[in-house]
Amino acid sequence: MPIRWRLVLVSLGLLTLLLGSLGVIISLIAEQDLLSNQVDVLCNEAQVAIKGIMKGNQDHPFRLSYTFLPPEKPSTDFLYTASTLAFRLVSPSTNAAILATDGSVLVPGSSSPFALQPIDVPPAQVQQALQRDDQRPPYLVLKGANGQPQLVVFLPLVDTFRDHTLGILQISTSTTPIDDFLTTLHLTLFMGVVVLLGLATALIYPLVSVALHPLVEIERTSQRIAQGELSMRIEPPPTDDEIGRLAHSFNRMVARLEEAFQRQKRFVSDVSHELRTPLTALSGSLEMLLLGADRGDLEAARRLARGMYTEVQRLQRMVEDLLVLTRLDAGRLEMRRELIRADDILATVCEQAEHLAHGQTLRWSVAPGTPALLGDKDRLRQALLNIVDNALKYTPAEGTVELQASPASGGLVMLSVRDTGEGIPPEALPHVFERFFRADPARSRLGRRPGGSGLGLAITRELVEAQGGKIRLDSRLGEGTTVTILFPAAVDGRAAARGEETVRNRSLSQPGSRPS
């Protein structure tokens, strides 16, 4: 069943329950009020009849009471006066009888055809009705001999002077007018409920349809997205409610899915492209060896073998980079937390970058008061080495690559790598840290070493951010590039402050040189 019909049925069910409960409450209150009014009418008739009998007689033998007092045997005068009272209360719509204090009949009701049909009440029911503690006259609703319901009121007749119950006046009247009114009221309430439910149905269904329209659009859009149309979006409703927020969240989710899908397609395409080049070189070299192109020349065979070894190393580096990125994406790359001295990490990076340079000058420096860093030393060294490697690729032999460390605000340490290379075009800056991105894939990387896979800076950003750091890049064409890392500083451990800035220059244009 569609959700709109379920909502309509639930709403109508609740509305029916509420209206039905209200109708039952109204019926019960109306019935009780009508019975109470009829009881008052009968009591007033009895009072009028007593006043008529006792008129001119100062010694009233009894009076009406709503409370049953201790019984007393009545006198002969009482029975005569009570019979007269019962006779006066007989009419086509009422009947009256006199009962003893134990509920037995002393004076039966009139059997005249012009009077209401008399009703006999068992003494036990009379006693039960008289035991009620409320301030209303006791009454019962019973069926007469003809099956018609009657309202029977019991009024104790109390001695005027000694407050003892002498007998009980039983007055009965037909409840047919009350029943007819209640029947009309029930029919009116039923028709009113039916009409209200019809109007509610006519109003609830379109309102529910309008409210669920965004959900219908989400369903249709999700089906088209499942068929591959990731560019589809839904139009959010103007209201900022749960459905509106759901629509915005759905659009954001689809946008992320589209971005992830496009990134995956680019990733697969780039990996295929990057793997094709070394595999083609390996295939060509192996084919030449199999065809005997070296003609027994040992030096030619060695050149082919060295070329194949270089391509295998390139493939190995690419696989390792992809493995690191996969672990970073899955959150499974373990990071140690240890104290790292800034001068130690920079010296280590410069030392390991020695074999990557081709005449460029490498130098590093640590500002006085720079605190120790807190993170994974090996991963931070890998990140810095990737940055230095990338800087060396685009810096000419007479250029310089400088590493610096200095304290920064907010409990951070600023690490920067500055080169005097060719710089990066402005349009390429936003994409530098994307995977497999190269500003100019066709350039030869100064012709000295094979180009990288475009994963180094992407891995660097992931490694830095995984340890709570931030990385940014600034570059100008023809002036060089600066990569800045803001890394968490240790809270309790600080690098030893130096009296003056520590500077280490290494000119790698002279093989075998060491820091001064």
C-alpha positions as CSV (number, residue, x, y, z in Angstrom):
1,M,0.0,0.0,0.0
2,P,1.4,3.4,-0.9
3,I,2.6,5.5,2.0
4,R,0.1,8.3,1.2
5,W,-2.8,5.9,1.6
6,R,-1.3,4.6,4.8
7,L,-1.0,8.1,6.2
8,V,-4.6,8.9,5.1
9,L,-6.0,5.7,6.7
10,V,-4.0,6.3,9.9
11,S,-5.3,9.9,10.1
12,L,-8.9,8.9,9.4
13,G,-8.6,6.1,11.9
14,L,-7.4,8.4,14.6
15,L,-10.0,11.0,13.7
16,T,-12.7,8.3,13.8
17,L,-11.5,7.2,17.2
18,L,-11.5,10.7,18.6
19,L,-14.9,11.6,17.1
20,G,-16.4,8.3,18.2
21,S,-15.1,8.8,21.7
22,L,-16.4,12.4,21.8
23,G,-19.8,11.1,20.6
24,V,-19.9,8.4,23.3
25,I,-19.0,11.0,26.0
26,I,-21.7,13.4,24.7
27,S,-24.3,10.6,24.7
28,L,-23.5,9.5,28.2
29,I,-23.5,13.1,29.5
30,A,-26.8,13.8,27.7
31,E,-28.4,10.5,29.1
32,Q,-27.3,11.3,32.6
33,D,-28.6,14.9,32.4
34,L,-31.9,13.8,31.0
35,L,-32.4,11.1,33.7
36,S,-31.3,13.6,36.4
37,N,-33.8,16.2,35.1
38,Q,-36.6,13.6,35.0
39,V,-35.8,12.5,38.6
40,D,-36.0,16.2,39.7
41,V,-39.4,16.5,37.9
42,L,-40.7,13.4,39.7
43,C,-39.4,14.7,43.1
44,N,-41.1,18.1,42.5
45,E,-44.4,16.3,41.6
46,A,-44.1,14.4,44.9
47,Q,-43.4,17.6,46.8
48,V,-46.4,19.3,45.3
49,A,-48.6,16.3,46.0
50,I,-47.6,16.2,49.7
51,K,-48.2,19.9,50.1
52,G,-51.7,19.4,48.6
53,I,-52.5,16.6,51.1
54,M,-51.0,18.4,54.1
55,K,-52.7,21.7,53.3
56,G,-54.3,23.1,56.5
57,N,-52.8,20.3,58.6
58,Q,-50.1,21.7,60.9
59,D,-49.0,18.2,62.1
60,H,-47.4,16.7,59.0
61,P,-47.0,13.0,59.7
62,F,-44.1,12.6,57.3
63,R,-41.9,14.4,54.8
64,L,-39.8,13.4,51.7
65,S,-36.1,12.7,52.1
66,Y,-33.2,11.7,49.8
67,T,-31.5,9.8,52.6
68,F,-32.6,6.5,54.1
69,L,-32.7,6.9,57.9
70,P,-33.2,4.2,60.6
71,P,-36.6,2.5,60.0
72,E,-39.6,2.6,62.3
73,K,-42.9,0.8,62.1
74,P,-45.5,3.2,60.6
75,S,-48.8,4.1,62.2
76,T,-52.3,3.6,60.7
77,D,-52.6,7.2,59.8
78,F,-49.3,7.0,57.9
79,L,-50.6,4.2,55.6
80,Y,-53.8,6.2,54.9
81,T,-52.0,9.4,54.1
82,A,-49.3,7.5,52.0
83,S,-52.0,5.8,50.0
84,T,-53.6,9.2,49.2
85,L,-50.2,10.5,48.1
86,A,-49.6,7.5,45.8
87,F,-53.1,7.9,44.3
88,R,-52.5,11.6,43.5
89,L,-49.3,10.8,41.7
90,V,-50.9,8.3,39.3
91,S,-51.2,9.6,35.7
92,P,-51.0,8.3,32.2
93,S,-47.2,9.0,32.3
94,T,-46.5,8.0,35.9
95,N,-47.4,5.5,38.6
96,A,-46.7,5.3,42.3
97,A,-46.5,2.7,45.1
98,I,-45.8,2.7,48.8
99,L,-43.1,0.3,50.0
100,A,-42.1,-0.8,53.5
101,T,-38.6,-0.1,54.8
102,D,-37.5,-3.6,53.8
103,G,-38.7,-3.1,50.2
104,S,-41.9,-5.1,50.3
105,V,-45.1,-3.5,48.8
106,L,-47.5,-1.8,51.2
107,V,-49.6,-0.1,48.6
108,P,-49.3,-1.4,45.1
109,G,-49.3,0.8,42.0
110,S,-52.5,1.5,40.2
111,S,-53.5,-1.0,37.5
112,S,-55.9,1.4,35.8
113,P,-55.7,1.3,31.9
114,F,-55.3,5.1,32.0
115,A,-52.2,4.9,34.2
116,L,-48.7,3.9,33.4
117,Q,-48.1,0.1,33.7
118,P,-47.0,-0.7,37.3
119,I,-43.6,-2.2,37.8
120,D,-42.6,-4.6,40.6
121,V,-39.1,-4.0,42.0
122,P,-37.5,-6.9,44.0
123,P,-36.7,-5.8,47.6
124,A,-33.0,-6.5,47.2
125,Q,-32.7,-4.0,44.3
126,V,-34.6,-1.5,46.4
127,Q,-32.2,-1.9,49.3
128,Q,-29.2,-1.7,47.0
129,A,-30.5,1.6,45.4
130,L,-31.1,3.1,48.9
131,Q,-27.5,2.3,50.0
132,R,-26.0,4.9,47.6
133,D,-24.1,7.7,49.3
134,D,-24.6,10.5,46.7
135,Q,-26.9,13.5,47.4
136,R,-29.2,12.6,44.5
137,P,-32.5,10.7,45.0
138,P,-31.9,7.0,44.4
139,Y,-33.3,5.7,41.2
140,L,-33.1,2.7,38.8
141,V,-33.9,2.1,35.1
142,L,-35.8,-1.1,34.8
143,K,-38.0,-2.8,32.2
144,G,-41.7,-3.2,33.0
145,A,-44.0,-6.1,32.3
146,N,-44.5,-4.9,28.7
147,G,-40.8,-4.6,28.1
148,Q,-40.7,-0.9,28.0
149,P,-37.9,0.7,30.2
150,Q,-39.1,2.9,33.1
151,L,-37.3,5.3,35.5
152,V,-38.0,4.3,39.1
153,V,-37.3,6.8,41.9
154,F,-37.3,5.8,45.6
155,L,-38.0,8.6,48.1
156,P,-37.9,7.7,51.8
157,L,-40.9,9.0,53.8
158,V,-39.4,10.2,57.1
159,D,-41.2,11.0,60.3
160,T,-41.4,14.7,60.7
161,F,-40.5,14.8,64.4
162,R,-38.2,11.8,65.1
163,D,-36.3,11.4,61.8
164,H,-37.1,7.8,61.2
165,T,-38.0,6.2,57.9
166,L,-41.6,5.1,57.9
167,G,-41.8,3.9,54.3
168,I,-40.7,4.5,50.8
169,L,-42.4,6.2,47.9
170,Q,-41.8,4.5,44.6
171,I,-42.5,6.8,41.6
172,S,-42.0,5.4,38.1
173,T,-42.3,7.0,34.7
174,S,-41.6,5.9,31.1
175,T,-38.2,6.7,29.6
176,T,-39.6,6.6,26.0
177,P,-39.1,10.4,25.5
178,I,-35.6,10.2,26.7
179,D,-34.9,7.2,24.5
180,D,-36.4,8.9,21.5
181,F,-34.2,12.0,22.1
182,L,-31.1,9.8,22.6
183,T,-31.9,7.9,19.4
184,T,-32.1,11.2,17.5
185,L,-28.9,12.4,19.1
186,H,-27.1,9.2,18.2
187,L,-28.2,9.4,14.6
188,T,-27.2,13.1,14.5
189,L,-23.8,12.3,15.9
190,F,-23.3,9.4,13.6
191,M,-24.2,11.5,10.5
192,G,-22.0,14.3,11.8
193,V,-19.1,11.9,12.1
194,V,-19.7,10.5,8.7
195,V,-19.8,13.9,7.1
196,L,-16.7,15.1,9.0
197,L,-14.8,11.9,7.9
198,G,-15.8,12.6,4.3
199,L,-14.6,16.1,4.5
200,A,-11.4,15.0,6.2
201,T,-10.8,12.5,3.5
202,A,-11.3,15.1,0.8
203,L,-8.8,17.4,2.6
204,I,-6.3,15.0,4.0
205,Y,-5.5,13.1,0.7
206,P,-4.4,16.2,-1.3
207,L,-2.6,17.6,1.7
208,V,-0.7,14.3,2.2
209,S,0.0,14.2,-1.6
210,V,1.5,17.7,-1.5
211,A,3.6,16.9,1.6
212,L,4.9,13.7,0.1
213,H,5.6,15.2,-3.4
214,P,9.3,15.6,-2.6
215,L,9.5,12.0,-1.5
216,V,8.0,11.0,-4.8
217,E,10.5,13.1,-6.6
218,I,13.3,11.5,-4.5
219,E,12.0,8.1,-5.5
220,R,11.9,8.9,-9.2
221,T,15.3,10.6,-9.1
222,S,16.9,7.7,-7.2
223,Q,15.5,5.3,-9.9
224,R,17.1,7.4,-12.6
225,I,20.3,7.7,-10.6
226,A,20.3,3.9,-10.2
227,Q,20.3,3.8,-14.1
228,G,23.4,5.9,-14.2
229,E,22.1,9.5,-14.4
230,L,24.2,10.9,-11.5
231,S,23.6,14.5,-12.7
232,M,20.0,14.3,-11.6
233,R,18.9,16.5,-8.7
234,I,15.5,17.1,-7.0
235,E,14.0,20.5,-6.5
236,P,13.8,21.1,-2.7
237,P,10.5,22.3,-1.2
238,P,10.4,25.9,0.0
239,T,9.7,24.9,3.6
240,D,12.6,24.1,5.9
241,D,11.1,21.0,7.5
242,E,12.1,17.4,7.7
243,I,11.3,16.7,4.0
244,G,13.1,19.9,2.9
245,R,16.2,18.9,4.9
246,L,15.9,15.4,3.4
247,A,15.8,16.8,-0.1
248,H,18.9,18.9,0.5
249,S,20.7,15.9,2.1
250,F,19.7,13.7,-0.8
251,N,21.1,16.3,-3.3
252,R,24.4,16.5,-1.3
253,M,24.6,12.7,-1.2
254,V,24.1,12.4,-5.0
255,A,26.6,15.1,-5.6
256,R,29.2,13.2,-3.5
257,L,28.3,10.0,-5.3
258,E,28.8,11.7,-8.7
259,E,32.1,13.2,-7.5
260,A,33.2,9.8,-6.2
261,F,32.1,8.0,-9.4
262,Q,33.9,10.6,-11.5
263,R,37.0,10.3,-9.3
264,Q,36.9,6.6,-9.6
265,K,36.6,6.7,-13.4
266,R,39.5,9.2,-13.5
267,F,41.5,7.0,-11.1
268,V,41.0,3.8,-13.2
269,S,41.8,5.8,-16.3
270,D,44.9,7.3,-14.8
271,V,46.1,4.0,-13.4
272,S,45.6,2.3,-16.7
273,H,47.5,5.1,-18.4
274,E,50.3,5.1,-15.9
275,L,50.7,1.3,-16.0
276,R,50.6,1.2,-19.8
277,T,53.8,3.2,-20.2
278,P,56.1,1.1,-18.1
279,L,54.5,-2.1,-19.3
280,T,54.9,-1.0,-23.0
281,A,58.6,-0.3,-22.2
282,L,59.1,-3.7,-20.5
283,S,57.3,-5.4,-23.4
284,G,59.4,-3.7,-26.0
285,S,62.6,-4.5,-24.2
286,L,61.7,-8.1,-23.7
287,E,60.6,-8.4,-27.3
288,M,64.0,-7.0,-28.4
289,L,65.8,-9.5,-26.2
290,L,63.7,-12.4,-27.5
291,L,64.3,-11.4,-31.1
292,G,68.1,-11.1,-30.4
293,A,68.3,-7.4,-31.2
294,D,71.4,-7.1,-29.0
295,R,73.2,-9.5,-31.5
296,G,75.2,-10.9,-28.6
297,D,76.4,-7.5,-27.5
298,L,76.7,-7.8,-23.7
299,E,76.6,-4.0,-23.2
300,A,73.4,-3.6,-25.3
301,A,71.7,-6.4,-23.3
302,R,72.7,-4.7,-20.0
303,R,71.2,-1.4,-21.2
304,L,68.0,-3.2,-22.0
305,A,68.1,-4.9,-18.6
306,R,68.8,-1.6,-16.8
307,G,65.8,0.0,-18.6
308,M,63.6,-2.8,-17.6
309,Y,64.8,-2.6,-14.0
310,T,64.0,1.1,-14.0
311,E,60.5,0.5,-15.2
312,V,60.0,-2.3,-12.7
313,Q,61.1,0.1,-9.9
314,R,58.6,2.6,-11.2
315,L,55.8,0.1,-11.1
316,Q,56.8,-0.9,-7.6
317,R,56.7,2.7,-6.4
318,M,53.3,3.2,-8.0
319,V,51.9,0.0,-6.4
320,E,53.3,1.1,-3.0
321,D,51.8,4.5,-3.4
322,L,48.4,3.1,-4.3
323,L,48.6,0.7,-1.3
324,V,49.3,3.7,1.0
325,L,46.4,5.6,-0.4
326,T,44.1,2.6,-0.1
327,R,45.0,2.2,3.5
328,L,44.5,5.9,4.2
329,D,41.1,5.9,2.5
330,A,40.1,2.9,4.6
331,G,41.5,4.4,7.8
332,R,43.8,1.3,8.3
333,L,47.2,3.0,8.2
334,E,48.6,3.0,11.6
335,M,50.1,6.2,13.0
336,R,52.4,6.3,15.9
337,R,52.5,9.3,18.3
338,E,56.0,10.2,19.2
339,L,58.2,13.3,19.8
340,I,60.0,14.5,16.7
341,R,62.8,17.1,16.9
342,A,62.5,19.5,14.0
343,D,66.2,19.6,13.3
344,D,66.4,15.8,13.3
345,I,63.6,15.4,10.8
346,L,64.9,18.1,8.4
347,A,68.4,16.8,8.5
348,T,67.2,13.3,7.8
349,V,65.1,14.5,4.8
350,C,68.0,16.5,3.3
351,E,70.3,13.6,3.7
352,Q,68.0,11.2,2.0
353,A,67.2,13.7,-0.8
354,E,70.9,13.8,-1.7
355,H,70.7,11.2,-4.4
356,L,67.6,12.8,-5.9
357,A,69.3,16.1,-6.6
358,H,71.2,17.1,-9.8
359,G,73.2,20.1,-8.7
360,Q,70.5,22.0,-6.8
361,T,71.4,23.4,-3.4
362,L,69.6,22.0,-0.4
363,R,69.5,23.8,2.9
364,W,67.5,23.5,6.1
365,S,67.0,25.7,9.1
366,V,65.2,25.7,12.5
367,A,64.1,28.9,14.2
368,P,65.0,29.4,17.8
369,G,62.4,28.1,20.3
370,T,60.7,25.8,17.8
371,P,59.0,23.1,19.8
372,A,59.1,19.4,19.1
373,L,56.5,17.9,16.9
374,L,54.0,15.2,17.9
375,G,53.3,12.6,15.3
376,D,54.6,9.6,13.3
377,K,58.2,10.3,12.4
378,D,58.4,7.9,9.4
379,R,55.2,9.2,7.9
380,L,56.2,12.9,8.3
381,R,59.6,12.1,6.8
382,Q,57.8,10.4,3.8
383,A,55.6,13.5,3.4
384,L,58.5,15.9,3.4
385,L,60.6,13.7,1.1
386,N,57.7,13.7,-1.4
387,I,57.6,17.5,-1.3
388,V,61.4,17.8,-1.7
389,D,61.4,15.3,-4.5
390,N,58.7,17.2,-6.3
391,A,60.6,20.5,-5.8
392,L,63.8,19.1,-7.1
393,K,62.1,17.8,-10.3
394,Y,61.1,21.4,-11.3
395,T,64.1,23.3,-10.0
396,P,67.0,23.9,-12.3
397,A,70.6,22.7,-11.4
398,E,71.6,26.2,-10.2
399,G,68.4,26.6,-8.1
400,T,67.9,26.1,-4.3
401,V,65.5,24.1,-2.2
402,E,65.2,25.3,1.4
403,L,63.5,23.6,4.3
404,Q,62.5,25.6,7.3
405,A,60.8,25.0,10.7
406,S,59.4,27.7,13.0
407,P,56.9,28.0,15.8
408,A,53.3,28.9,14.9
409,S,50.3,30.0,16.9
410,G,47.7,27.6,18.2
411,G,50.2,24.9,19.4
412,L,51.5,24.3,15.9
413,V,54.8,24.1,14.1
414,M,55.2,25.5,10.6
415,L,57.3,23.4,8.2
416,S,58.0,24.9,4.8
417,V,59.7,23.7,1.6
418,R,60.6,26.6,-0.7
419,D,62.2,26.2,-4.1
420,T,63.4,28.5,-6.9
421,G,62.0,26.5,-9.7
422,E,59.7,27.2,-12.6
423,G,56.5,27.5,-10.5
424,I,53.0,26.2,-11.1
425,P,50.3,27.8,-13.4
426,P,47.5,29.5,-11.4
427,E,44.8,27.4,-13.0
428,A,46.6,24.2,-11.9
429,L,47.0,25.2,-8.2
430,P,43.6,23.9,-7.0
431,H,44.3,20.5,-8.4
432,V,47.9,20.0,-7.3
433,F,47.0,17.6,-4.5
434,E,44.6,15.5,-6.6
435,R,45.7,12.0,-7.4
436,F,47.4,11.5,-10.8
437,F,47.4,15.2,-11.5
438,R,50.3,16.8,-13.3
439,A,50.3,20.4,-14.4
440,D,52.0,19.4,-17.7
441,P,51.9,15.7,-18.3
442,A,53.8,16.1,-21.6
443,R,56.9,17.9,-20.2
444,S,60.1,15.9,-19.7
445,R,60.7,16.8,-16.1
446,L,64.0,18.4,-17.0
447,G,65.0,15.3,-18.9
448,R,67.0,13.8,-16.0
449,R,64.6,11.3,-14.4
450,P,61.4,9.6,-15.5
451,G,58.2,11.4,-14.5
452,G,56.4,10.4,-11.4
453,S,52.9,8.9,-11.1
454,G,51.2,12.0,-9.8
455,L,50.5,10.4,-6.4
456,G,53.3,12.0,-4.3
457,L,51.5,15.2,-3.3
458,A,48.2,13.4,-2.8
459,I,49.8,11.0,-0.4
460,T,51.6,13.9,1.3
461,R,48.3,15.7,2.0
462,E,46.7,12.5,3.3
463,L,49.6,11.7,5.6
464,V,49.7,15.3,7.0
465,E,45.9,15.5,7.5
466,A,45.8,12.0,9.1
467,Q,48.1,13.3,11.8
468,G,46.0,16.5,12.5
469,G,48.1,18.8,10.3
470,K,47.2,21.1,7.4
471,I,49.1,21.7,4.1
472,R,48.9,24.6,1.6
473,L,50.8,25.5,-1.5
474,D,51.7,28.9,-2.9
475,S,53.4,29.4,-6.3
476,R,54.3,31.9,-9.0
477,L,55.4,31.2,-12.5
478,G,59.1,31.7,-12.9
479,E,59.7,32.5,-9.2
480,G,59.2,29.2,-7.4
481,T,56.9,27.3,-5.1
482,T,56.4,27.1,-1.4
483,V,54.7,24.3,0.4
484,T,53.7,25.0,4.0
485,I,52.7,22.4,6.6
486,L,51.2,23.3,9.9
487,F,51.8,20.3,12.2
488,P,50.8,19.7,15.9
489,A,53.5,20.6,18.4
490,A,54.2,18.4,21.4
491,V,52.6,19.6,24.7
492,D,55.2,18.5,27.2
493,G,58.3,18.1,24.9
494,R,60.1,21.0,23.2
495,A,63.1,21.0,21.0
496,A,66.1,22.6,22.7
497,A,66.1,26.3,22.0
498,R,69.2,27.6,20.2
499,G,70.9,30.8,20.8
500,E,70.9,31.5,17.1
501,E,69.1,30.1,14.1
502,T,70.5,26.7,13.0
503,V,71.4,26.7,9.4
504,R,72.6,23.8,7.4
505,N,73.5,24.3,3.8
506,R,74.2,21.4,1.5
507,S,75.3,22.1,-2.0
508,L,74.6,18.9,-3.8
509,S,76.2,20.3,-7.0
510,Q,79.5,19.0,-5.4
511,P,79.2,15.2,-4.9
512,G,80.1,14.0,-1.4
513,S,79.5,17.4,0.3
514,R,78.3,17.3,3.9
515,P,76.5,20.0,6.1
516,S,78.8,22.7,7.4
